């Protein structure tokens, strides 16, 4: 039985995920393109495949129509916005996720972006490399207010880190976890209150119709001029044109963005902003998270193929 693996980091530095697949008798093909596959290329690679371990490559109805033998998809991560779930369900294709495998790594990176923007770490580093030892003044983090949009595993991880900085924590989630709130000292707040009161706003919601564009011009206009916005979730949750204008015009202090709608973004203005720290969708890219996701995705796929 043949399967295809799209994430380039799958099994990198840890052979266990490949061992799991091969012990199950699977013929494994991998993405050797060096990048994310478009729909046409993914469809071509899926020919004759019963299983797929999928990264952020688009698995839409058009691709699925050209993969009649596909029985199971193991998402290497938790976001499934790149998968046509309705089409998978209609065809009886099982879809799994690696829930919790990378939560701590993403929370680490989100807090790193928060600190880097607040303390202007990339700017200071760049000046020092040019032998310029002049001072740049940043913003305080300790004791400030952080607002969390989404309180799943990653949001809770951010809350734990924020407690170490004695931060006041506001949060919003449609699925409210009273137990976590009690143990982490989180205050429940509507998004509008978070936009108005938080010094730092960190996004941890999935990209679904209800969250697409949830932070636009109106929401950014509510924020403090000293606010910093962090997104390690998905592009599309933030209106990128609105954010670009806000950063360019100093409507807010800055942003740390690890997920764009199109990666890399086409608009060259992004690359000239000194109040933006950009990421290459790499929040989950640590040795530990990669190993966890690889093993879990392999186990999920083997299970869902009935092996």
ZIRA-V899985 format. One record per helix or strand of 3 or more residues. SS is the DSSP state (@ for helix, = for strand). FROM is the first residue (numbers start at 1). TO is the last residue. If there is no record, write none. Layout:
ss from to
SS FROM TO
SS FROM TO
This chain:
ss from to
= 2 5
@ 16 23
= 27 30
@ 39 45
= 51 54
@ 61 65
= 72 75
@ 85 90
= 94 96
@ 103 118
@ 121 129
= 145 149
@ 153 164
= 168 172
@ 178 184
= 186 188
@ 191 197
= 200 203
@ 217 222
= 228 231
@ 240 248
= 254 257
@ 268 272
= 276 278
@ 287 304
